Amino acid sequence: MEIRWKIEEIVFETLRESEVWADSLANEFHGRTIDGYITPDFKIAYTLLFFLASNHTFRVYAEECLMNDLCVYKVWVAFLSD
């Protein structure tokens, strides 16, 4: 399965801003327009994981890694119904 990644470099100052952003991203996962998200903002990754984990139609994965000497967070899903 090829993962359709969405990569963004935005970093928010507050957890609340990240929560609003991650909620809209979760809709993209539910709508199956993306399978994965890469961000340098741990707050977005954290809240996105929280939103996605409440859905039982897919398994959620996360990873912290280096990309171009920058620490990034990857969040992706595998759909269980496929």
DSSP file (Angstrom, degrees, kcal/mol; ACC not computed):
  #  RESIDUE AA STRUCTURE BP1 BP2  ACC     N-H-->O    O-->H-N    N-H-->O    O-->H-N    TCO  KAPPA ALPHA  PHI   PSI    X-CA   Y-CA   Z-CA
    1    1 A M              0   0    0      0, 0.0     2,-0.5     0, 0.0     0, 0.0   0.000 360.0 360.0 360.0 126.4    0.0    0.0    0.0
    2    2 A E        -     0   0    0      1,-0.0     2,-0.4     2,-0.0     0, 0.0  -0.747 360.0-133.4 -87.1 130.2    1.4    3.4   -1.0
    3    3 A I        -     0   0    0     -2,-0.5     2,-1.0    32,-0.1    75,-0.0  -0.711   5.7-142.5 -87.8 129.9    0.8    6.1    1.6
    4    4 A R        -     0   0    0     -2,-0.4    31,-2.5     2,-0.0    32,-1.9  -0.815  28.8-160.0 -90.8 103.0   -0.5    9.4    0.3
    5    5 A W  E     -a   36   0A   0     -2,-1.0     2,-0.5    30,-0.2    32,-0.2  -0.567  17.5-157.6 -88.3 145.4    1.4   11.9    2.5
    6    6 A K  E     -a   37   0A   0     30,-1.7    32,-2.5    -2,-0.2     2,-0.5  -0.996  16.8-165.3-115.9 123.5    0.6   15.5    3.3
    7    7 A I  E     +a   38   0A   0     -2,-0.5     2,-0.3    30,-0.2    32,-0.2  -0.939  13.6 166.3-115.4 127.7    3.6   17.4    4.4
    8    8 A E        -     0   0    0     30,-2.1    -2,-0.0    -2,-0.5    29,-0.0  -0.979  29.9-154.6-139.0 152.5    3.4   20.8    6.0
    9    9 A E        +     0   0    0     -2,-0.3     2,-0.1    30,-0.2    30,-0.1   0.272  50.0 130.3-108.7   8.8    5.9   23.0    7.9
   10   10 A I        -     0   0    0     31,-0.1     2,-0.4     1,-0.0    31,-0.4  -0.382  35.4-168.7 -69.1 140.5    3.5   25.0   10.0
   11   11 A V        -     0   0    0     29,-0.1     2,-0.2    -2,-0.1    -2,-0.0  -0.994   8.5-150.8-131.4 124.9    4.2   25.2   13.8
   12   12 A F        -     0   0    0     -2,-0.4    31,-0.1     1,-0.1    32,-0.1  -0.587  13.3-140.3 -94.7 156.9    1.6   26.5   16.2
   13   13 A E  S    S+     0   0    0     -2,-0.2     2,-0.3    30,-0.0    -1,-0.1   0.798  82.8  42.3 -82.8 -31.0    2.2   28.3   19.4
   14   14 A T  S  > S-     0   0    0      1,-0.1     4,-1.6    29,-0.0     5,-0.1  -0.822  73.0-128.5-122.0 157.2   -0.7   26.7   21.4
   15   15 A L  H  > S+     0   0    0     -2,-0.3     4,-2.3     1,-0.2     5,-0.1   0.833 110.2  59.4 -66.6 -33.2   -2.2   23.3   21.8
   16   16 A R  H  > S+     0   0    0      2,-0.2     4,-2.0     1,-0.2    -1,-0.2   0.913 104.5  48.5 -64.2 -43.1   -5.6   24.8   21.0
   17   17 A E  H  > S+     0   0    0      1,-0.2     4,-2.1     2,-0.2    -1,-0.2   0.911 112.7  49.3 -61.3 -41.8   -4.5   26.0   17.6
   18   18 A S  H  X S+     0   0    0     -4,-1.6     4,-3.1     1,-0.2    -2,-0.2   0.864 107.3  55.2 -65.1 -36.5   -3.0   22.6   16.9
   19   19 A E  H  X S+     0   0    0     -4,-2.3     4,-2.1     2,-0.2    -1,-0.2   0.917 108.3  47.0 -64.1 -44.0   -6.3   20.9   18.0
   20   20 A V  H  X S+     0   0    0     -4,-2.0     4,-1.4     2,-0.2    -1,-0.2   0.917 115.4  46.9 -63.2 -43.1   -8.3   22.9   15.5
   21   21 A W  H  X S+     0   0    0     -4,-2.1     4,-1.8     1,-0.2    -2,-0.2   0.933 112.4  48.7 -63.9 -47.3   -5.8   22.2   12.8
   22   22 A A  H  X S+     0   0    0     -4,-3.1     4,-2.6     1,-0.2    -1,-0.2   0.831 105.0  59.6 -65.5 -32.6   -5.7   18.5   13.6
   23   23 A D  H  X S+     0   0    0     -4,-2.1     4,-1.2     1,-0.2    -1,-0.2   0.911 107.3  45.9 -62.2 -41.7   -9.5   18.2   13.7
   24   24 A S  H  X S+     0   0    0     -4,-1.4     4,-1.0    -3,-0.2    -1,-0.2   0.866 111.9  52.2 -69.4 -34.5   -9.6   19.4   10.1
   25   25 A L  H >X S+     0   0    0     -4,-1.8     4,-1.6     1,-0.2     3,-0.5   0.894 102.7  58.6 -66.2 -39.2   -6.8   17.0    9.2
   26   26 A A  H 3X S+     0   0    0     -4,-2.6     4,-2.6     1,-0.3    -1,-0.2   0.870 100.8  57.1 -58.5 -36.4   -8.7   14.1   10.8
   27   27 A N  H 3X S+     0   0    0     -4,-1.2     4,-2.3     1,-0.2    -1,-0.3   0.861 102.9  53.8 -62.8 -35.0  -11.5   14.8    8.3
   28   28 A E  H <<>S+     0   0    0     -4,-1.0     5,-2.4    -3,-0.5     6,-1.1   0.870 109.7  47.8 -67.3 -35.7   -9.1   14.3    5.4
   29   29 A F  H ><5S+     0   0    0     -4,-1.6     3,-1.2     3,-0.2    -2,-0.2   0.930 112.5  48.2 -67.0 -45.8   -8.1   10.9    6.8
   30   30 A H  H 3<5S+     0   0    0     -4,-2.6    -2,-0.2     1,-0.3    -1,-0.2   0.865 112.2  49.4 -63.6 -35.5  -11.8    9.9    7.3
   31   31 A G  T 3<5S-     0   0    0     -4,-2.3    -1,-0.3    -5,-0.2    -2,-0.2   0.478 111.1-127.0 -80.8  -2.2  -12.5   11.1    3.8
   32   32 A R  T < 5S+     0   0    0     -3,-1.2    -3,-0.2    -4,-0.2    -2,-0.1   0.779  73.1 126.0  61.3  32.0   -9.6    9.0    2.6
   33   33 A T  S   <S+     0   0    0     -5,-2.4     2,-0.3     1,-0.2    -4,-0.2   0.732  79.3  21.3 -86.4 -23.5   -7.9   11.9    0.7
   34   34 A I        -     0   0    0     -6,-1.1    -2,-0.2    -9,-0.1    -1,-0.2  -0.967  52.8-168.0-137.4 156.7   -4.7   11.3    2.7
   35   35 A D  S    S+     0   0    0    -31,-2.5    42,-2.2    -2,-0.3     2,-0.3   0.540  75.9  25.6-113.1 -18.1   -3.2    8.4    4.5
   36   36 A G  E     -aB   5  76A   0    -32,-1.9   -30,-1.7    40,-0.2     2,-0.4  -0.983  56.6-156.2-150.5 157.4   -0.4   10.2    6.3
   37   37 A Y  E     -aB   6  75A   0     38,-2.9    38,-2.5    -2,-0.3     2,-0.4  -0.999   5.0-162.1-138.2 135.9    0.8   13.5    7.6
   38   38 A I  E     +aB   7  74A   0    -32,-2.5   -30,-2.1    -2,-0.4    36,-0.2  -0.982  21.8 158.5-122.1 129.0    4.3   14.8    8.3
   39   39 A T  E     - B   0  73A   0     34,-2.1    34,-3.3    -2,-0.4   -30,-0.2  -0.993  44.3-142.6-147.1 148.9    4.9   17.8   10.5
   40   40 A P  S    S+     0   0    0      0, 0.0     2,-0.8     0, 0.0   -29,-0.1   0.523  83.2  92.2 -84.7  -5.5    7.7   19.4   12.6
   41   41 A D     >  -     0   0    0    -31,-0.4     4,-1.8     1,-0.2     3,-0.5  -0.796  58.4-165.8 -96.4 109.5    5.0   20.4   15.2
   42   42 A F  H  > S+     0   0    0     -2,-0.8     4,-2.7     1,-0.2     5,-0.2   0.785  87.8  62.8 -63.8 -26.1    4.7   17.7   17.9
   43   43 A K  H  > S+     0   0    0      2,-0.2     4,-2.2     1,-0.2    -1,-0.2   0.895 104.3  46.3 -67.1 -39.4    1.4   19.4   19.1
   44   44 A I  H  > S+     0   0    0     -3,-0.5     4,-2.6     2,-0.2     5,-0.2   0.940 114.1  47.9 -66.2 -46.5   -0.2   18.7   15.8
   45   45 A A  H  X S+     0   0    0     -4,-1.8     4,-2.4     1,-0.2    -2,-0.2   0.914 112.0  50.6 -60.2 -43.7    1.0   15.1   15.7
   46   46 A Y  H  X S+     0   0    0     -4,-2.7     4,-1.7     1,-0.2    -1,-0.2   0.937 114.9  40.7 -60.3 -50.4   -0.2   14.6   19.3
   47   47 A T  H  X S+     0   0    0     -4,-2.2     4,-2.3     2,-0.2    -1,-0.2   0.859 113.0  54.6 -72.5 -33.8   -3.7   15.9   18.8
   48   48 A L  H  X S+     0   0    0     -4,-2.6     4,-2.7    -5,-0.2     5,-0.2   0.919 107.3  51.1 -63.6 -42.5   -4.0   14.2   15.4
   49   49 A L  H  X S+     0   0    0     -4,-2.4     4,-2.3    -5,-0.2    -2,-0.2   0.911 109.1  51.8 -58.7 -42.2   -3.2   10.9   17.0
   50   50 A F  H  X S+     0   0    0     -4,-1.7     4,-0.6     1,-0.2    -2,-0.2   0.935 112.4  44.6 -60.5 -48.0   -5.8   11.5   19.6
   51   51 A F  H >< S+     0   0    0     -4,-2.3     3,-0.7     1,-0.2    -2,-0.2   0.912 116.3  45.7 -64.3 -43.0   -8.5   12.2   17.0
   52   52 A L  H >< S+     0   0    0     -4,-2.7     3,-1.7     1,-0.2    -1,-0.2   0.826 102.1  64.7 -72.2 -31.8   -7.6    9.3   14.8
   53   53 A A  H 3< S+     0   0    0     -4,-2.3    -1,-0.2     1,-0.3    -2,-0.2   0.705  91.2  66.0 -66.6 -18.4   -7.3    6.8   17.6
   54   54 A S  T << S+     0   0    0     -3,-0.7     2,-0.5    -4,-0.6    -1,-0.3   0.569  86.4  83.5 -79.9  -7.0  -11.0    7.1   18.4
   55   55 A N    X   -     0   0    0     -3,-1.7     3,-0.6    -4,-0.1    -4,-0.0  -0.852  60.3-165.1-100.6 128.0  -11.9    5.6   15.0
   56   56 A H  T 3  S+     0   0    0     -2,-0.5    -1,-0.1     1,-0.2    -3,-0.1   0.307  74.0  81.7 -95.6   9.5  -12.0    1.8   14.8
   57   57 A T  T 3  S+     0   0    0      1,-0.1    23,-2.5    23,-0.1    24,-0.8   0.528  99.1  29.8 -91.4  -5.5  -12.0    1.5   11.0
   58   58 A F  E <  S-C   79   0A   0     -3,-0.6     2,-0.4    21,-0.3    21,-0.2  -0.990  75.9-119.7-147.9 159.2   -8.2    2.0   10.8
   59   59 A R  E     -C   78   0A   0     19,-2.8    19,-2.2    -2,-0.3     2,-0.4  -0.825  30.6-140.8 -97.9 136.2   -5.0    1.4   12.7
   60   60 A V  E     -C   77   0A   0     -2,-0.4     2,-0.3    17,-0.2    17,-0.2  -0.805  18.3-174.6-104.6 137.6   -3.0    4.5   13.6
   61   61 A Y  E     -C   76   0A   0     15,-3.2    15,-2.1    -2,-0.4     2,-0.3  -0.911   1.7-172.9-126.9 154.4    0.8    4.6   13.5
   62   62 A A  E     +C   75   0A   0     -2,-0.3     2,-0.3    13,-0.2    13,-0.2  -0.993   3.6 178.5-147.1 151.9    3.3    7.3   14.5
   63   63 A E  E     -C   74   0A   0     11,-2.1    11,-3.2    -2,-0.3     2,-0.5  -0.984  20.5-146.0-154.2 140.4    7.0    7.9   14.2
   64   64 A E  E     +C   73   0A   0     -2,-0.3     2,-0.3     9,-0.2     9,-0.2  -0.939  39.6 151.5-104.0 129.1    9.5   10.6   15.1
   65   65 A C  E     -C   72   0A   0      7,-2.5     7,-3.1    -2,-0.5     2,-0.5  -0.944  45.8 -98.8-151.3 170.4   12.4   10.8   12.7
   66   66 A L  E     +C   71   0A   0     -2,-0.3     2,-0.4     5,-0.2     5,-0.2  -0.819  32.8 177.7 -95.8 132.7   15.0   13.1   11.1
   67   67 A M  E >  S-C   70   0A   0      3,-2.8     3,-0.9    -2,-0.5    -2,-0.0  -0.946  76.3 -16.5-136.6 114.0   14.2   14.5    7.7
   68   68 A N  T 3  S-     0   0    0     -2,-0.4     3,-0.1     1,-0.2    -1,-0.1   0.917 128.0 -55.0  55.4  46.0   16.8   16.9    6.2
   69   69 A D  T 3  S+     0   0    0      1,-0.2     2,-0.4     0, 0.0    -1,-0.2   0.689 118.1 113.4  61.8  22.3   18.4   17.3    9.6
   70   70 A L  E <  S- C   0  67A   0     -3,-0.9    -3,-2.8     2,-0.0     2,-0.5  -0.981  71.1-121.7-123.5 134.3   15.0   18.4   11.1
   71   71 A C  E     + C   0  66A   0     -2,-0.4     2,-0.3    -5,-0.2    -5,-0.2  -0.635  41.4 174.8 -74.8 123.0   13.0   16.4   13.6
   72   72 A V  E     - C   0  65A   0     -7,-3.1    -7,-2.5    -2,-0.5     2,-0.5  -0.871  26.0-133.1-127.7 162.4    9.6   15.6   12.2
   73   73 A Y  E     -BC  39  64A   0    -34,-3.3   -34,-2.1    -2,-0.3     2,-0.5  -0.968  15.3-158.9-119.2 129.0    6.6   13.6   13.3
   74   74 A K  E     -BC  38  63A   0    -11,-3.2   -11,-2.1    -2,-0.5     2,-0.4  -0.910   9.1-178.2-109.2 133.0    4.8   11.2   10.9
   75   75 A V  E     +BC  37  62A   0    -38,-2.5   -38,-2.9    -2,-0.5     2,-0.3  -0.999  15.2 159.2-127.8 127.8    1.3   10.0   11.6
   76   76 A W  E     -BC  36  61A   0    -15,-2.1   -15,-3.2    -2,-0.4     2,-0.3  -0.953  23.6-142.3-146.1 166.3   -0.4    7.5    9.2
   77   77 A V  E     - C   0  60A   0    -42,-2.2     2,-0.4    -2,-0.3   -17,-0.2  -0.903   5.3-151.5-129.6 155.3   -3.2    5.0    9.1
   78   78 A A  E     - C   0  59A   0    -19,-2.2   -19,-2.8    -2,-0.3     2,-0.3  -0.995  28.9-128.6-123.0 122.2   -3.9    1.6    7.6
   79   79 A F  E >   - C   0  58A   0     -2,-0.4     3,-0.5   -21,-0.2   -21,-0.3  -0.554  12.8-160.1 -76.0 129.2   -7.6    1.0    6.8
   80   80 A L  T 3  S+     0   0    0    -23,-2.5   -22,-0.2    -2,-0.3    -1,-0.1   0.688  85.8  62.0 -81.5 -20.2   -8.9   -2.2    8.3
   81   81 A S  T 3         0   0    0    -24,-0.8    -1,-0.2     1,-0.2   -23,-0.1   0.554 360.0 360.0 -84.8  -7.5  -11.9   -2.5    6.0
   82   82 A D    <         0   0    0     -3,-0.5    -1,-0.2     0, 0.0    -2,-0.1   0.466 360.0 360.0 -84.0 360.0   -9.7   -2.8    2.8
